Amino acid sequence: MSKKSELHPHFVMLEISDQATFQEVKASYLHLKNLYSSNSRIFTSFPQTANQMQKSQFLEKIDLSYQVLKQYYEAEEKKKEQEKI
């Protein structure tokens, strides 16, 4: 599993501090997914094809960042649980 310092780009992608809790990671992810959803007006100034491509690429990036951070936090939680045993 990655060191937390290697995860910095994923925290940046989700617009949060690398000191964020998993709940903050999830909240930011859901906020960004909603913000850039198909109903969003953020990309209305772009032609439709560019609009769809940009949304799709951005959503893929935030999905990837969320999945990487989720795996990190789950691994950290497992490590804490094993240390208790």
N, C-alpha and C positions, 0 to 999 in steps of 0.2 A: 504494500500500500504506500502511497505517496506521503512524503513529509508535508506538513502543513505549509511550509514555505513554498513548495512546488505548486501548491494549489492557488496561489495568489491570482493568476489570470482568471480562474473560475469565480473567485469572489468579485473581481472587478467586473466580469461579464454580468453578474447578477446585481451589480451596483451596491455591494455591501462590504463592510469591513471584514478583514480576515479573522477578526475576533468574534464574529457573529455566531450565535447559537444556531443549532439546526432549525429551530422554530423560525428564526429570522431568515435563514436561507430559504426555507419553504415559503414563507410569506412573500419574500421578494420575487421568487420564481413565479408564484401564482399571480402576483401583481403584474409582472412583465408579460406573462402569457396573456393575461386579460388585456393589457395595454396594446399589445401587438396582434390581437385576435383579428379575425376576418371582419369584425364590426368596427375596428379602429379607424379613426380618421387621420392618423399620423402620416400615412403615406399617400394621402389623396392628391398631393401635388405632382406625383410621379405618374408616368403612363402606366396603364394597367399591368402590362407584362413585367415592367421593372418593379412595380409595386408588389406583385405577387412573389417575384424572385427575392426581393429584399426581405419581405416578411418571412418567407420560408427559410432563408438562410439565417436570419436572426433567431427565429424560433428553434431551429436546429442547434444553434450555438448555446442558447439558454437551456435547452433540454439536456445537452451534453454536460454543461457545467453543473446543472442540478444533479444529474446522475452521478457524476464524479464526486461531488461534495457529499451526497447522500451516502455513497459507499464509504467515504472517509469517516463520516460520523458514525455509521453503523459499525465499522471496524474498531473505532475508538471505544464505543459502548461495549462491544464484545471483550475488548482487552480489559476494560475496567471490571467487567463481570468475572472474568477469569482470574484477575488479581485478587478478588474477594474470596475465591475458593482456596 
